[in-house]
Amino acid sequence: MLKKVFLAAAAAIILAGATVTMAPAPAQAFKSGCHKAAKAQYPHDRKARKAYKKACKANFKASKKK
């Protein structure tokens, strides 16, 4: 029984780690809003937020041209 609990816990940790490390595609990031993504990434730094948002939009436009 204890072995099953440890195996289940290990599987849950691996699954959680895999979902956290997956980054959204540029098109998905733009649909959810580059502004929201920038605000989440840099909540207290306005200059960094603006730079991130600018890069996000440029990345989206570049991926759309392909």
N, CA and C atoms as an extended XYZ file, in Angstrom:
198
Properties=species:S:1:pos:R:3:atomname:S:1:resname:S:1:resid:I:1 pbc="F F F"
N         0.829       -1.191        0.000 N   MET     1
C         0.000        0.000        0.000 CA  MET     1
C         0.871        1.252        0.000 C   MET     1
N         1.895        1.262        0.834 N   LEU     2
C         2.777        2.415        0.918 CA  LEU     2
C         3.519        2.623       -0.403 C   LEU     2
N         3.853        1.525       -1.058 N   LYS     3
C         4.521        1.602       -2.351 CA  LYS     3
C         3.625        2.268       -3.392 C   LYS     3
N         2.343        1.955       -3.385 N   LYS     4
C         1.400        2.564       -4.332 CA  LYS     4
C         1.256        4.063       -4.089 C   LYS     4
N         1.262        4.460       -2.830 N   VAL     5
C         1.141        5.884       -2.486 CA  VAL     5
C         2.352        6.644       -3.008 C   VAL     5
N         3.554        6.097       -2.808 N   PHE     6
C         4.755        6.764       -3.294 CA  PHE     6
C         4.792        6.821       -4.818 C   PHE     6
N         4.382        5.767       -5.476 N   LEU     7
C         4.350        5.772       -6.935 CA  LEU     7
C         3.337        6.787       -7.466 C   LEU     7
N         2.197        6.886       -6.821 N   ALA     8
C         1.190        7.863       -7.234 CA  ALA     8
C         1.690        9.290       -7.015 C   ALA     8
N         2.373        9.520       -5.908 N   ALA     9
C         2.918       10.847       -5.633 CA  ALA     9
C         3.997       11.210       -6.654 C   ALA     9
N         4.844       10.257       -6.987 N   ALA    10
C         5.896       10.512       -7.977 CA  ALA    10
C         5.295       10.805       -9.347 C   ALA    10
N         4.269       10.066       -9.722 N   ALA    11
C         3.614       10.302      -11.007 CA  ALA    11
C         2.959       11.683      -11.037 C   ALA    11
N         2.364       12.095       -9.942 N   ALA    12
C         1.725       13.411       -9.872 CA  ALA    12
C         2.754       14.531       -9.990 C   ALA    12
N         3.894       14.348       -9.365 N   ILE    13
C         4.954       15.369       -9.441 CA  ILE    13
C         5.494       15.469      -10.861 C   ILE    13
N         5.705       14.337      -11.511 N   ILE    14
C         6.207       14.345      -12.888 CA  ILE    14
C         5.198       14.996      -13.825 C   ILE    14
N         3.941       14.680      -13.663 N   LEU    15
C         2.897       15.256      -14.507 CA  LEU    15
C         2.782       16.760      -14.287 C   LEU    15
N         2.849       17.196      -13.041 N   ALA    16
C         2.776       18.631      -12.744 CA  ALA    16
C         3.978       19.366      -13.315 C   ALA    16
N         5.142       18.766      -13.232 N   GLY    17
C         6.342       19.392      -13.784 CA  GLY    17
C         6.278       19.519      -15.295 C   GLY    17
N         5.701       18.536      -15.958 N   ALA    18
C         5.596       18.578      -17.417 CA  ALA    18
C         4.619       19.658      -17.871 C   ALA    18
N         3.546       19.853      -17.151 N   THR    19
C         2.573       20.862      -17.560 CA  THR    19
C         3.068       22.266      -17.277 C   THR    19
N         3.888       22.444      -16.260 N   VAL    20
C         4.404       23.767      -15.928 CA  VAL    20
C         5.452       24.208      -16.938 C   VAL    20
N         6.291       23.296      -17.401 N   THR    21
C         7.381       23.682      -18.285 CA  THR    21
C         6.945       23.909      -19.721 C   THR    21
N         5.765       23.497      -20.104 N   MET    22
C         5.303       23.690      -21.477 CA  MET    22
C         4.882       25.145      -21.672 C   MET    22
N         5.517       25.824      -22.606 N   ALA    23
C         5.200       27.222      -22.891 CA  ALA    23
C         4.161       27.285      -23.997 C   ALA    23
N         3.284       28.274      -23.940 N   PRO    24
C         2.286       28.404      -25.002 CA  PRO    24
C         2.929       28.854      -26.305 C   PRO    24
N         2.326       28.487      -27.393 N   ALA    25
C         2.802       28.911      -28.709 CA  ALA    25
C         2.567       30.415      -28.848 C   ALA    25
N         3.309       31.089      -29.728 N   PRO    26
C         3.143       32.533      -29.871 CA  PRO    26
C         1.708       32.941      -30.209 C   PRO    26
N         1.031       32.168      -31.043 N   ALA    27
C        -0.344       32.521      -31.403 CA  ALA    27
C        -1.256       32.403      -30.188 C   ALA    27
N        -1.044       31.397      -29.360 N   GLN    28
C        -1.857       31.242      -28.158 CA  GLN    28
C        -1.572       32.371      -27.181 C   GLN    28
N        -0.319       32.778      -27.082 N   ALA    29
C         0.030       33.857      -26.172 CA  ALA    29
C        -0.648       35.150      -26.603 C   ALA    29
N        -0.721       35.387      -27.915 N   PHE    30
C        -1.341       36.613      -28.388 CA  PHE    30
C        -2.850       36.577      -28.193 C   PHE    30
N        -3.477       35.403      -28.398 N   LYS    31
C        -4.920       35.310      -28.211 CA  LYS    31
C        -5.305       35.584      -26.763 C   LYS    31
N        -4.514       35.079      -25.817 N   SER    32
C        -4.811       35.325      -24.416 CA  SER    32
C        -4.395       36.731      -24.036 C   SER    32
N        -3.603       37.345      -24.870 N   GLY    33
C        -3.217       38.728      -24.650 CA  GLY    33
C        -1.784       38.853      -24.217 C   GLY    33
N        -1.000       39.542      -25.028 N   CYS    34
C         0.379       39.791      -24.643 CA  CYS    34
C         0.428       40.660      -23.399 C   CYS    34
N        -0.570       41.519      -23.254 N   HIS    35
C        -0.624       42.381      -22.074 CA  HIS    35
C        -0.784       41.560      -20.802 C   HIS    35
N        -1.668       40.577      -20.837 N   LYS    36
C        -1.879       39.733      -19.658 CA  LYS    36
C        -0.646       38.904      -19.345 C   LYS    36
N         0.007       38.401      -20.385 N   ALA    37
C         1.211       37.605      -20.184 CA  ALA    37
C         2.331       38.467      -19.608 C   ALA    37
N         2.451       39.687      -20.109 N   ALA    38
C         3.477       40.595      -19.610 CA  ALA    38
C         3.189       40.990      -18.166 C   ALA    38
N         1.937       41.214      -17.862 N   LYS    39
C         1.563       41.595      -16.497 CA  LYS    39
C         1.846       40.458      -15.520 C   LYS    39
N         1.620       39.231      -15.965 N   ALA    40
C         1.890       38.081      -15.106 CA  ALA    40
C         3.395       37.887      -14.927 C   ALA    40
N         4.169       38.146      -15.977 N   GLN    41
C         5.618       37.935      -15.924 CA  GLN    41
C         6.303       39.019      -15.089 C   GLN    41
N         5.899       40.262      -15.285 N   TYR    42
C         6.524       41.395      -14.589 CA  TYR    42
C         5.442       42.265      -13.948 C   TYR    42
N         4.913       41.889      -12.799 N   PRO    43
C         3.809       42.649      -12.215 CA  PRO    43
C         4.195       44.031      -11.683 C   PRO    43
N         5.477       44.238      -11.336 N   HIS    44
C         5.849       45.510      -10.712 CA  HIS    44
C         6.853       46.323      -11.517 C   HIS    44
N         7.196       45.881      -12.716 N   ASP    45
C         8.190       46.568      -13.525 CA  ASP    45
C         7.578       46.970      -14.861 C   ASP    45
N         7.200       48.237      -14.962 N   ARG    46
C         6.488       48.704      -16.146 CA  ARG    46
C         7.360       48.676      -17.403 C   ARG    46
N         8.625       49.038      -17.279 N   LYS    47
C         9.514       49.049      -18.453 CA  LYS    47
C         9.746       47.637      -18.980 C   LYS    47
N         9.957       46.696      -18.097 N   ALA    48
C        10.161       45.311      -18.525 CA  ALA    48
C         8.879       44.753      -19.138 C   ALA    48
N         7.744       45.154      -18.590 N   ARG    49
C         6.450       44.704      -19.114 CA  ARG    49
C         6.260       45.215      -20.540 C   ARG    49
N         6.624       46.470      -20.781 N   LYS    50
C         6.471       47.043      -22.122 CA  LYS    50
C         7.385       46.335      -23.118 C   LYS    50
N         8.610       46.049      -22.709 N   ALA    51
C         9.550       45.355      -23.588 CA  ALA    51
C         9.063       43.937      -23.886 C   ALA    51
N         8.541       43.266      -22.884 N   TYR    52
C         8.032       41.905      -23.074 CA  TYR    52
C         6.840       41.910      -24.026 C   TYR    52
N         5.943       42.882      -23.847 N   LYS    53
C         4.759       42.975      -24.697 CA  LYS    53
C         5.155       43.267      -26.147 C   LYS    53
N         6.143       44.119      -26.338 N   LYS    54
C         6.612       44.446      -27.678 CA  LYS    54
C         7.222       43.218      -28.352 C   LYS    54
N         8.018       42.471      -27.604 N   ALA    55
C         8.630       41.252      -28.139 CA  ALA    55
C         7.573       40.197      -28.434 C   ALA    55
N         6.563       40.100      -27.594 N   CYS    56
C         5.483       39.135      -27.781 CA  CYS    56
C         4.727       39.430      -29.081 C   CYS    56
N         4.410       40.685      -29.291 N   LYS    57
C         3.686       41.063      -30.514 CA  LYS    57
C         4.542       40.837      -31.753 C   LYS    57
N         5.826       41.156      -31.667 N   ALA    58
C         6.721       40.944      -32.806 CA  ALA    58
C         6.853       39.458      -33.116 C   ALA    58
N         6.938       38.643      -32.082 N   ASN    59
C         7.036       37.199      -32.265 CA  ASN    59
C         5.755       36.655      -32.903 C   ASN    59
N         4.626       37.166      -32.499 N   PHE    60
C         3.365       36.732      -33.066 CA  PHE    60
C         3.281       37.096      -34.541 C   PHE    60
N         3.663       38.325      -34.868 N   LYS    61
C         3.605       38.762      -36.263 CA  LYS    61
C         4.574       37.964      -37.133 C   LYS    61
N         5.761       37.660      -36.593 N   ALA    62
C         6.730       36.881      -37.348 CA  ALA    62
C         6.243       35.456      -37.599 C   ALA    62
N         5.588       34.878      -36.607 N   SER    63
C         5.098       33.521      -36.769 CA  SER    63
C         3.888       33.474      -37.703 C   SER    63
N         3.181       34.570      -37.803 N   LYS    64
C         2.014       34.622      -38.671 CA  LYS    64
C         2.422       34.737      -40.154 C   LYS    64
N         3.584       35.331      -40.426 N   LYS    65
C         4.066       35.513      -41.797 CA  LYS    65
C         4.543       34.220      -42.420 C   LYS    65
N         4.913       33.237      -41.613 N   LYS    66
C         5.471       31.979      -42.130 CA  LYS    66
C         4.491       31.185      -42.892 C   LYS    66
